[in-house]
């Protein structure tokens, strides 16, 4: 991953492609995502979008990863001047963020003690 830095994107792409050839199908989606980011940093938005589309990380139901995925792809579309697509992807990220907020609120409520019962016990 240290190659996925400025001026070493070509080496990173080469390594990610090698990993992709050797990896199982579960890891492949994340490798595609990494390739998409490398191409984005090289300002090769066509290849970047191609790998974002192959990644389909959203199928994993990992909401936090999905949120980051849609933000990244939206940013790439914006850099590529595809503003309508960018907006669509940012809106998907926003919807996921709202769901995460609901989940966090629900989990917090489950953890809080029932204050009525505490007052009675005192």
C-alpha positions as CSV (number, residue, x, y, z in Angstrom):
1,X,0.0,0.0,0.0
2,X,2.9,2.4,0.4
3,X,3.1,2.6,-3.3
4,X,-0.4,4.1,-3.4
5,X,1.2,7.5,-2.8
6,X,2.2,10.5,-5.0
7,X,4.5,9.6,-7.9
8,X,4.2,5.8,-7.3
9,X,0.7,5.1,-8.6
10,X,2.0,3.1,-11.6
11,X,3.8,0.7,-9.2
12,X,0.7,0.5,-7.0
13,X,-1.5,-0.3,-10.0
14,X,0.9,-3.0,-11.0
15,X,0.9,-4.5,-7.5
16,X,-2.8,-4.3,-7.1
17,X,-3.3,-6.0,-10.5
18,X,-1.0,-8.8,-9.3
19,X,-2.9,-9.1,-6.1
20,X,-6.1,-9.2,-8.1
21,X,-4.9,-12.2,-10.1
22,X,-4.0,-14.1,-6.9
23,X,-6.9,-13.1,-4.7
24,X,-10.3,-14.7,-3.9
25,X,-13.5,-13.1,-5.1
26,X,-14.1,-11.4,-1.7
27,X,-10.9,-9.4,-1.8
28,X,-11.2,-8.6,-5.4
29,X,-13.8,-5.9,-4.8
30,X,-11.5,-4.0,-2.5
31,X,-8.6,-4.4,-4.9
32,X,-10.8,-2.8,-7.6
33,X,-11.6,0.0,-5.2
34,X,-7.8,0.6,-4.6
35,X,-7.2,0.6,-8.3
36,X,-10.0,3.1,-8.8
37,X,-8.3,5.4,-6.2
38,X,-4.9,5.1,-7.9
39,X,-6.3,6.0,-11.3
40,X,-8.2,8.8,-9.8
41,X,-5.0,10.2,-8.3
42,X,-3.4,10.0,-11.7
43,X,-6.4,11.9,-13.1
44,X,-7.3,9.0,-15.3
45,X,-11.0,9.2,-14.6
46,X,-12.2,6.8,-17.2
47,X,-10.2,3.9,-15.7
48,X,-11.0,5.1,-12.2
49,X,-14.7,5.0,-13.0
50,X,-14.3,1.6,-14.6
51,X,-12.8,0.1,-11.5
52,X,-15.3,1.8,-9.2
53,X,-18.0,0.2,-11.3
54,X,-16.4,-3.2,-11.0
55,X,-15.8,-2.8,-7.3
56,X,-19.5,-2.7,-6.3
57,X,-18.4,-2.6,-2.7
58,X,-22.0,-1.7,-1.9
59,X,-23.0,-5.3,-2.3
60,X,-21.3,-6.2,1.0
61,X,-23.8,-4.4,3.2
62,X,-20.9,-2.8,5.1
63,X,-22.5,0.5,5.7
64,X,-19.5,2.4,6.7
65,X,-17.4,1.1,3.8
66,X,-20.3,1.8,1.5
67,X,-20.5,5.4,2.8
68,X,-16.8,5.9,2.0
69,X,-17.2,4.2,-1.3
70,X,-20.0,6.5,-2.5
71,X,-18.2,9.6,-1.3
72,X,-15.0,8.5,-3.1
73,X,-16.9,7.8,-6.4
74,X,-18.8,11.0,-6.1
75,X,-15.6,12.9,-5.7
76,X,-14.1,11.2,-8.7
77,X,-17.1,12.0,-10.8
78,X,-16.9,15.6,-9.7
79,X,-13.2,15.8,-10.7
80,X,-14.2,14.3,-14.1
81,X,-16.8,17.0,-14.5
82,X,-19.7,14.5,-14.4
83,X,-21.7,16.7,-12.0
84,X,-25.0,14.9,-12.2
85,X,-23.5,11.5,-11.4
86,X,-21.4,13.1,-8.7
87,X,-24.6,14.5,-7.1
88,X,-26.3,11.1,-7.4
89,X,-23.4,9.4,-5.6
90,X,-23.2,12.0,-2.9
91,X,-26.9,11.6,-2.3
92,X,-26.4,7.8,-1.9
93,X,-23.7,8.6,0.6
94,X,-26.0,10.9,2.5
95,X,-28.8,8.3,2.6
96,X,-26.3,5.8,4.1
97,X,-25.1,8.4,6.6
98,X,-28.7,9.0,7.7
99,X,-29.2,5.3,8.2
100,X,-26.0,5.0,10.2
101,X,-27.2,7.9,12.4
102,X,-30.5,6.1,13.0
103,X,-28.6,2.9,13.9
104,X,-26.3,4.8,16.3
105,X,-29.3,6.5,18.0
106,X,-31.1,3.2,18.4
107,X,-28.0,1.5,19.8
108,X,-27.5,4.4,22.2
109,X,-31.1,4.2,23.4
110,X,-30.7,0.5,24.1
111,X,-27.7,1.2,26.2
112,X,-29.2,4.0,28.3
113,X,-30.9,2.8,31.5
114,X,-34.5,3.4,32.1
115,X,-34.5,6.5,34.2
116,X,-37.9,5.8,35.8
117,X,-36.7,2.5,37.2
118,X,-33.6,4.1,38.6
119,X,-35.6,6.8,40.4
120,X,-37.9,4.2,42.0
121,X,-34.9,2.1,43.2
122,X,-33.3,5.1,45.0
